[in-house]
C-alpha cells in the first residue's frame, strides 16, 4: 500500500514537471526554409503623388509564419554607386499565422511628399525587407531577408 502511494506520488510529480517544460525554446528551421518564403511585386502603379505596389507573400515553407512585417524603401543614388535608405514604408494588409502554402497580398504606397531631391533616389530599384517569426514568437525563431527588385518601367 505504501509502495502504491509512493508510485502515485512519483507519477503525479513527473507529470507536473513535464507540463512545465517549454517546448517552444528551439527553432528547427534552416536558411533553405526561409528561402521558401516568396515575395514578389505583382503590380506597380505610379501616380502623381505616390507609387503603389501590390506584393504577393507566399509561404512555401513547412512552418507557420506567426508574425511578420514587410517594408519598402528606395536606395539613395551616390556619385560612386548607391546606399541603403533608412526611410521605409510598412506594407498594409498583413496578417498573423500565415500557414504553409498560404498567400497574402499586401499593398504599400510610398508618397513623394517630403522626399526632397527625387533625382537622388532610385525609384526603379525598390528594396523590400521582411522581418518575422516562424512557428513561435521568440528570438530563436526570428528571421529576416531583403530583396531588391529591378524594375524596367
C-alpha positions as CSV (number, residue, x, y, z in Angstrom):
1,X,0.0,0.0,0.0
2,X,2.8,2.3,0.9
3,X,4.5,1.4,-2.4
4,X,1.3,2.4,-4.3
5,X,1.2,5.8,-2.7
6,X,4.9,6.4,-3.5
7,X,4.4,5.3,-7.1
8,X,1.3,7.5,-7.4
9,X,3.2,10.5,-6.0
10,X,6.1,9.9,-8.5
11,X,3.7,9.8,-11.4
12,X,1.9,12.9,-10.3
13,X,5.2,14.8,-9.7
14,X,6.7,13.7,-13.1
15,X,3.5,14.8,-15.0
16,X,3.6,18.2,-13.3
17,X,7.3,18.7,-14.3
18,X,6.6,17.5,-17.9
19,X,3.8,20.1,-18.2
20,X,6.2,22.9,-17.2
21,X,8.8,22.2,-19.8
22,X,8.9,24.9,-22.5
23,X,8.6,23.1,-25.8
24,X,9.0,26.3,-27.8
25,X,12.5,27.1,-27.0
26,X,14.3,25.9,-30.1
27,X,13.7,26.6,-33.7
28,X,14.1,23.8,-36.2
29,X,14.1,25.8,-39.4
30,X,17.1,26.4,-41.7
31,X,18.1,29.0,-44.3
32,X,16.5,26.9,-47.0
33,X,13.2,27.1,-45.2
34,X,13.4,30.9,-45.2
35,X,14.3,30.9,-48.9
36,X,10.9,29.1,-49.5
37,X,9.1,32.3,-48.4
38,X,8.5,34.1,-51.7
39,X,7.8,37.8,-52.1
40,X,7.2,39.5,-55.4
41,X,5.8,42.7,-56.7
42,X,2.7,41.7,-58.6
43,X,1.7,45.2,-59.7
44,X,3.1,48.8,-59.6
45,X,1.2,51.9,-60.1
46,X,2.9,55.3,-60.5
47,X,0.6,58.3,-59.7
48,X,1.3,62.0,-59.5
49,X,1.9,61.9,-55.7
50,X,3.0,58.3,-54.9
51,X,3.9,54.9,-56.1
52,X,1.8,52.0,-55.0
53,X,2.9,48.3,-55.0
54,X,0.9,45.1,-54.6
55,X,3.1,42.5,-53.1
56,X,2.5,38.7,-53.0
57,X,3.9,37.0,-50.0
58,X,3.7,33.2,-50.3
59,X,4.7,30.8,-47.5
60,X,6.1,27.8,-49.3
61,X,7.9,26.6,-46.2
62,X,6.7,23.8,-43.8
63,X,6.4,26.4,-41.0
64,X,3.7,28.8,-40.0
65,X,4.7,32.5,-40.3
66,X,3.5,33.6,-36.9
67,X,4.1,37.3,-37.3
68,X,5.9,39.4,-39.9
69,X,6.4,42.9,-41.2
70,X,7.2,44.0,-44.8
71,X,8.8,47.3,-45.6
72,X,9.7,49.1,-48.9
73,X,12.4,51.7,-49.3
74,X,14.4,53.1,-52.2
75,X,18.2,53.3,-52.3
76,X,20.0,56.7,-52.4
77,X,22.0,57.4,-55.5
78,X,25.6,58.5,-54.9
79,X,28.3,59.6,-57.3
80,X,30.1,56.2,-57.0
81,X,27.0,53.9,-56.6
82,X,24.2,53.8,-54.1
83,X,23.5,53.1,-50.5
84,X,20.5,51.9,-48.4
85,X,17.9,54.3,-47.2
86,X,16.7,54.3,-43.6
87,X,13.4,55.7,-44.5
88,X,10.9,52.9,-45.3
89,X,7.2,52.4,-45.5
90,X,5.4,49.4,-44.0
91,X,3.1,47.4,-46.2
92,X,-0.6,47.1,-45.3
93,X,-2.9,44.1,-45.3
94,X,-0.6,41.7,-43.4
95,X,-1.9,39.0,-41.1
96,X,-0.8,36.7,-38.3
97,X,-0.4,33.0,-38.8
98,X,0.3,32.6,-42.5
99,X,0.0,28.8,-42.9
100,X,2.3,26.7,-45.2
101,X,1.1,27.1,-48.8
102,X,-0.9,30.3,-48.0
103,X,-0.5,33.5,-50.0
104,X,-1.2,37.1,-48.7
105,X,-1.5,40.2,-50.9
106,X,-0.1,43.3,-49.3
107,X,-0.2,46.9,-50.5
108,X,2.3,49.7,-49.9
109,X,2.1,53.3,-51.0
110,X,5.2,55.4,-51.0
111,X,4.3,59.1,-51.1
112,X,6.6,61.6,-52.8
113,X,5.7,64.3,-50.2
114,X,8.7,65.1,-48.1
115,X,11.3,63.3,-50.3
116,X,13.2,66.4,-51.4
117,X,15.5,65.8,-54.3
118,X,13.8,63.0,-56.3
119,X,16.9,62.7,-58.6
120,X,18.9,61.3,-55.7
121,X,16.6,58.3,-55.1
122,X,16.4,55.1,-57.2
123,X,12.7,54.6,-57.7
124,X,13.4,51.8,-60.2
125,X,15.0,49.6,-57.6
126,X,12.8,49.2,-54.6
127,X,14.2,47.4,-51.6
128,X,11.8,45.0,-49.8
129,X,12.6,43.9,-46.3
130,X,10.8,41.1,-44.4
131,X,11.2,40.5,-40.7
132,X,9.2,37.8,-38.9
133,X,9.0,34.7,-36.8
134,X,8.4,31.1,-37.8
135,X,6.2,28.8,-35.6
136,X,6.5,30.9,-32.4
137,X,7.4,34.4,-31.4
138,X,10.8,34.3,-29.7
139,X,14.3,35.3,-30.6
140,X,15.3,31.8,-31.8
141,X,12.5,31.7,-34.3
142,X,13.2,35.2,-35.8
143,X,14.1,35.6,-39.5
144,X,14.7,38.4,-41.9
145,X,15.6,38.9,-45.5
146,X,16.0,41.7,-48.1
147,X,15.1,41.6,-51.7
148,X,15.8,44.2,-54.4
149,X,13.6,44.4,-57.4
150,X,15.0,45.8,-60.7
151,X,12.1,47.5,-62.5
152,X,12.2,48.4,-66.1
153,X,9.1,50.6,-66.3
